[in-house]
Amino acid sequence: MVKIGVVTGSSRDARVNKQVAEYVLEKAKHVDGAEFELVDIKEFDLPLFNEAMPPAMANKNYEKEENNRWSEKIDSLDGFVFVTPEYNNAITPSLKNAIDYLGPEWGNKAAGIVAYGSTLGVAAQLSLRHILSNANVATVGPAGAFSLFTDFEEMATFRPSEVHNATIQAVLETTAAWSKGLKGTRA
């Protein structure tokens, strides 16, 4: 059994991101051989990165308690499904900050991406794939893409079309399969 975190990509008070993450988590109940859990970056309350030692060199020994808590959570997971909004053709600053806080905790794991925005979050997906590749995370091919105009009511309430179900299921199943395959590389 692999453990996969559905990672929120926004920490704003007025975010719709958690609604999308909860939808993904609900769909994950139909994936065999994997246990999914919500990992809300807002709950970790990470300040702007300001550690003395770069994460790649810190050997998972961090100065601040919130960073150690974040490290333990990410280290305990075998894979991720990132749920990210698109801000200015990229991921949110809070998600980038959360990724930058860690080094080896991300490595040799798989990740699926579910994005949304005015242009389906495509630029955010590309940005996140690039960032994750630097952290040695393998991103899966299928990706979820939701429109602020058709999958949200008044850009505030998530109401996805059923047309997305098969794609989201493919993201989840492929992420689980790759997470199982990569688990042995970390032994």
Backbone torsions as a table, in degrees:
resi	resn	phi	psi	omega
1	MET	NA	129.9	175.9
2	VAL	-103.3	151.6	178.7
3	LYS	-108.3	125.4	-176.8
4	ILE	-124.6	130.6	178.2
5	GLY	-94.5	130.2	171.2
6	VAL	-91.2	102.5	-170.3
7	VAL	-93.5	122.9	175.9
8	THR	-70.1	150.4	-177.5
9	GLY	-113.5	13.0	-179.5
10	SER	-144.2	146.3	177.3
11	SER	-122.3	12.2	178.8
12	ARG	-65.1	149.5	176.2
13	ASP	-65.8	-36.6	-176.7
14	ALA	-95.1	25.7	-175.2
15	ARG	-72.8	150.6	169.6
16	VAL	-103.6	-3.6	-175.4
17	ASN	-55.6	-41.5	-177.7
18	LYS	-66.4	-31.8	175.9
19	GLN	-61.3	-43.2	179.9
20	VAL	-67.4	-42.3	179.0
21	ALA	-62.3	-40.0	178.6
22	GLU	-67.2	-34.9	174.7
23	TYR	-62.1	-46.3	179.1
24	VAL	-61.8	-44.1	179.3
25	LEU	-61.0	-39.2	177.9
26	GLU	-64.1	-42.7	178.6
27	LYS	-65.5	-28.5	-177.5
28	ALA	-68.2	-15.9	179.0
29	LYS	-61.9	-17.6	-177.5
30	HIS	-96.7	10.6	-179.3
31	VAL	-102.3	122.0	-179.9
32	ASP	-81.2	147.3	173.5
33	GLY	78.1	10.6	179.4
34	ALA	-141.3	145.5	176.0
35	GLU	-114.2	122.8	-178.1
36	PHE	-107.1	144.8	176.2
37	GLU	-142.4	151.5	177.6
38	LEU	-78.9	130.1	175.4
39	VAL	-121.0	100.5	-174.8
40	ASP	-93.9	111.0	-177.0
41	ILE	-60.9	-27.2	179.2
42	LYS	-61.5	-35.6	-178.9
43	GLU	-68.5	-20.0	-179.0
44	PHE	-87.5	-13.5	172.9
45	ASP	47.4	50.0	-179.0
46	LEU	-76.9	123.6	175.1
47	PRO	-73.0	175.2	175.8
48	LEU	-56.6	133.7	-174.9
49	PHE	-51.5	127.8	-178.1
50	ASN	-152.8	34.4	177.4
51	GLU	-76.3	149.7	179.1
52	ALA	-70.8	-37.0	-176.0
53	MET	-103.5	133.5	174.8
54	PRO	-58.5	139.4	-176.3
55	PRO	-55.0	-35.1	-179.3
56	ALA	-65.3	-20.7	-178.1
57	MET	-106.8	-6.0	-173.7
58	ALA	-80.4	-11.8	179.7
59	ASN	54.8	39.4	178.6
60	LYS	62.3	21.6	175.9
61	ASN	-113.9	103.2	-175.1
62	TYR	-110.2	156.2	-177.0
63	GLU	-73.8	-40.2	-170.4
64	LYS	-99.1	143.7	-177.4
65	GLU	-61.4	-42.4	-179.1
66	GLU	-62.6	-33.0	177.8
67	ASN	-70.9	-39.6	177.4
68	ASN	-64.2	-38.9	177.6
69	ARG	-64.1	-43.1	177.9
70	TRP	-63.7	-44.2	179.6
71	SER	-59.3	-46.6	-179.5
72	GLU	-62.3	-40.5	-179.6
73	LYS	-64.6	-51.9	-177.2
74	ILE	-65.6	-38.6	179.0
75	ASP	-63.8	-28.9	-177.5
76	SER	-77.5	-9.6	-175.9
77	LEU	-100.5	151.2	178.6
78	ASP	-97.3	-15.0	-178.6
79	GLY	-168.7	177.2	-173.6
80	PHE	-145.4	150.8	163.3
81	VAL	-123.1	110.6	180.0
82	PHE	-86.3	130.5	177.0
83	VAL	-112.1	107.7	-172.5
84	THR	-127.9	136.3	168.6
85	PRO	-79.4	166.1	175.5
86	GLU	-105.2	123.9	175.7
87	TYR	-120.2	119.6	175.6
88	ASN	50.1	46.1	178.5
89	ASN	64.5	29.8	179.7
90	ALA	-155.3	-178.7	174.0
91	ILE	-79.1	171.8	-179.1
92	THR	-72.5	154.0	175.1
93	PRO	-60.4	-35.3	-179.2
94	SER	-67.0	-37.2	176.9
95	LEU	-69.5	-43.4	178.0
96	LYS	-60.0	-43.4	178.6
97	ASN	-60.7	-44.3	-179.6
98	ALA	-63.2	-39.3	177.9
99	ILE	-67.3	-44.5	-177.4
100	ASP	-64.1	-22.3	-179.0
101	TYR	-64.0	-23.6	-172.6
102	LEU	-120.7	165.9	177.2
103	GLY	-126.4	-91.8	-173.4
104	PRO	-66.0	-17.2	180.0
105	GLU	-61.2	-26.9	-178.4
106	TRP	-84.4	-28.4	-165.9
107	GLY	-62.0	145.7	176.4
108	ASN	57.8	41.1	176.3
109	LYS	-129.0	163.9	-178.8
110	ALA	-103.9	154.5	177.8
111	ALA	-144.1	136.8	168.8
112	GLY	-102.6	159.1	-179.1
113	ILE	-129.6	132.4	173.2
114	VAL	-125.4	120.1	-176.4
115	ALA	-126.4	164.0	176.2
116	TYR	-152.8	156.2	178.9
117	GLY	169.4	-171.4	-178.9
118	SER	-68.3	-24.3	175.8
119	THR	-120.8	42.5	176.3
120	LEU	66.6	10.4	179.5
121	GLY	71.8	19.0	-175.9
122	VAL	-60.3	-46.3	-179.5
123	ALA	-64.9	-36.0	177.2
124	ALA	-64.5	-40.6	177.3
125	GLN	-60.3	-46.2	-179.5
126	LEU	-63.7	-42.4	178.2
127	SER	-60.9	-46.4	-178.2
128	LEU	-66.7	-39.5	176.8
129	ARG	-57.6	-43.8	-179.8
130	HIS	-64.5	-46.4	-179.9
131	ILE	-61.8	-45.4	-178.3
132	LEU	-67.0	-33.2	178.7
133	SER	-62.7	-34.8	177.7
134	ASN	-67.2	-26.2	178.0
135	ALA	-91.5	8.8	178.7
136	ASN	65.1	38.1	176.4
137	VAL	-105.1	129.9	178.5
138	ALA	-87.1	117.1	179.5
139	THR	-92.9	135.8	-177.9
140	VAL	-78.7	159.8	-177.3
141	GLY	-68.8	-52.4	-179.5
142	PRO	-63.5	143.4	179.0
143	ALA	-143.6	142.5	176.2
144	GLY	-85.6	144.2	-179.0
145	ALA	-145.2	114.7	-179.1
146	PHE	-114.5	147.2	179.4
147	SER	-99.7	134.1	174.9
148	LEU	-61.8	-24.9	-174.8
149	PHE	-87.1	-29.0	-176.2
150	THR	-115.7	-18.1	-177.4
151	ASP	-108.5	4.6	178.2
152	PHE	-133.8	141.5	172.8
153	GLU	-89.8	121.9	-179.5
154	GLU	50.8	31.3	179.6
155	MET	55.9	23.8	-176.7
156	ALA	-128.6	-27.3	-177.8
157	THR	-122.7	123.3	-176.7
158	PHE	-75.8	120.4	177.3
159	ARG	-136.1	77.9	-174.9
160	PRO	-70.8	146.0	174.7
161	SER	-72.1	149.8	179.6
162	GLU	-65.1	-17.0	179.5
163	VAL	-60.6	-21.5	-178.1
164	HIS	-81.9	-17.1	-173.3
165	ASN	-53.8	-47.8	-177.8
166	ALA	-64.9	-39.7	-179.8
167	THR	-67.1	-45.0	179.4
168	ILE	-63.1	-40.0	177.3
169	GLN	-61.9	-39.5	177.6
170	ALA	-64.8	-40.2	176.7
171	VAL	-59.9	-48.0	-177.1
172	LEU	-65.7	-47.0	-178.1
173	GLU	-67.2	-39.4	179.4
174	THR	-69.2	-40.5	177.2
175	THR	-62.2	-42.2	178.2
176	ALA	-63.3	-44.7	-179.7
177	ALA	-62.8	-45.5	179.3
178	TRP	-67.5	-36.0	178.1
179	SER	-62.8	-40.4	176.8
180	LYS	-63.6	-44.9	-178.5
181	GLY	-64.5	-37.7	-177.7
182	LEU	-82.7	-14.8	-177.4
183	LYS	-56.8	-39.2	-179.3
184	GLY	-66.8	-21.5	-179.9
185	THR	-74.9	-15.0	-178.4
186	ARG	-101.7	2.3	-175.3
187	ALA	-71.1	NA	NA
